[in-house]
């Protein structure tokens, strides 16, 4: 099961990298459309908006799902808050407040 989870995480990382690149291509396509102008630009932007970008969104959702399944099978807690880190921050804040309370008004200036 561990090997399967690792394979899913590799698919996730490759897929998300590809979809990020594909999303960047949409920006380049819109910039090219802005430069060429006219009917060609309108048809290019319409293609990107109506046909290309929905597929990018679908593939991104699929790869994100694969990544979440891989993380679940690998027993990673990527979407959970760890209590150890939270308790440490709270303790540091309490210590800081105690230090500022013990400082006399002359020392604050």
C-alpha positions in Angstrom: 0.0 0.0 0.0 2.9 2.3 0.7 4.3 1.9 -2.8 0.9 2.7 -4.3 0.7 5.8 -2.2 4.2 6.9 -3.4 3.2 6.3 -7.0 0.0 8.4 -6.5 2.1 11.2 -5.0 4.5 11.1 -7.9 1.5 11.3 -10.3 0.2 14.2 -8.3 3.4 16.1 -8.4 3.9 15.6 -12.1 0.3 16.4 -12.9 0.2 19.6 -10.8 3.4 20.8 -12.4 1.9 20.2 -15.9 -1.3 22.0 -15.0 0.6 25.0 -13.5 2.5 25.2 -16.8 -0.8 24.9 -18.7 -2.3 27.7 -16.6 0.8 29.8 -17.4 0.1 29.2 -21.1 -3.3 30.8 -20.8 -1.7 34.0 -19.6 0.7 33.9 -22.5 -2.2 33.3 -24.8 -4.1 36.3 -23.5 -1.0 38.5 -23.8 -0.5 37.4 -27.4 -4.2 38.1 -28.0 -3.7 41.6 -26.5 -0.8 42.2 -28.9 -2.3 41.0 -32.1 -5.8 42.5 -31.5 -8.8 42.3 -33.8 -10.9 39.2 -34.7 -7.9 36.8 -34.4 -7.4 37.9 -30.8 -11.1 37.5 -30.0 -11.2 34.0 -31.4 -8.0 33.1 -29.6 -9.3 34.4 -26.2 -12.7 32.7 -26.8 -10.8 29.4 -27.5 -8.8 29.7 -24.3 -11.8 30.7 -22.2 -14.4 28.2 -23.6 -12.3 25.1 -24.6 -8.8 25.2 -23.2 -9.2 26.5 -19.7 -12.1 24.1 -18.6 -9.8 21.2 -19.4 -7.0 22.7 -17.3 -9.4 23.1 -14.4 -10.7 19.5 -14.8 -7.2 18.0 -14.9 -6.2 20.2 -11.9 -9.1 18.8 -9.9 -8.3 15.3 -10.9 -4.6 15.6 -9.9 -5.5 17.3 -6.6 -7.8 14.4 -5.8 -5.1 11.9 -6.6 -2.7 13.8 -4.3 -5.2 13.8 -1.5 -5.8 10.1 -1.9 -2.0 9.5 -1.9 -1.6 11.6 1.2 -4.4 9.7 2.9 -2.9 6.4 2.1 0.6 7.6 3.2 -1.0 8.8 6.5 0.2 12.3 5.9 -1.8 15.0 7.7 -1.4 17.8 5.2 -4.8 19.4 5.9 -4.7 19.2 9.7 -3.3 21.6 12.3 -0.7 20.1 14.5 -1.3 20.9 18.2 2.4 20.8 19.2 3.1 23.9 17.0 0.0 25.7 18.3 0.9 25.1 21.9 4.4 26.3 21.4 3.1 29.6 19.9 0.7 30.1 22.7 3.4 29.5 25.3 5.7 32.0 23.6 2.9 34.6 23.6 2.2 34.1 27.3 5.9 34.4 28.1 6.1 37.6 26.1 3.1 39.1 27.9 4.7 38.2 31.3 7.9 39.8 30.3 6.2 43.0 29.2 4.1 43.1 32.4 7.2 42.9 34.6 8.9 45.8 32.9 8.6 49.1 34.8 7.2 52.3 33.0 10.7 53.9 33.0 12.2 50.9 31.1 9.4 51.0 28.5 10.5 54.5 27.4 
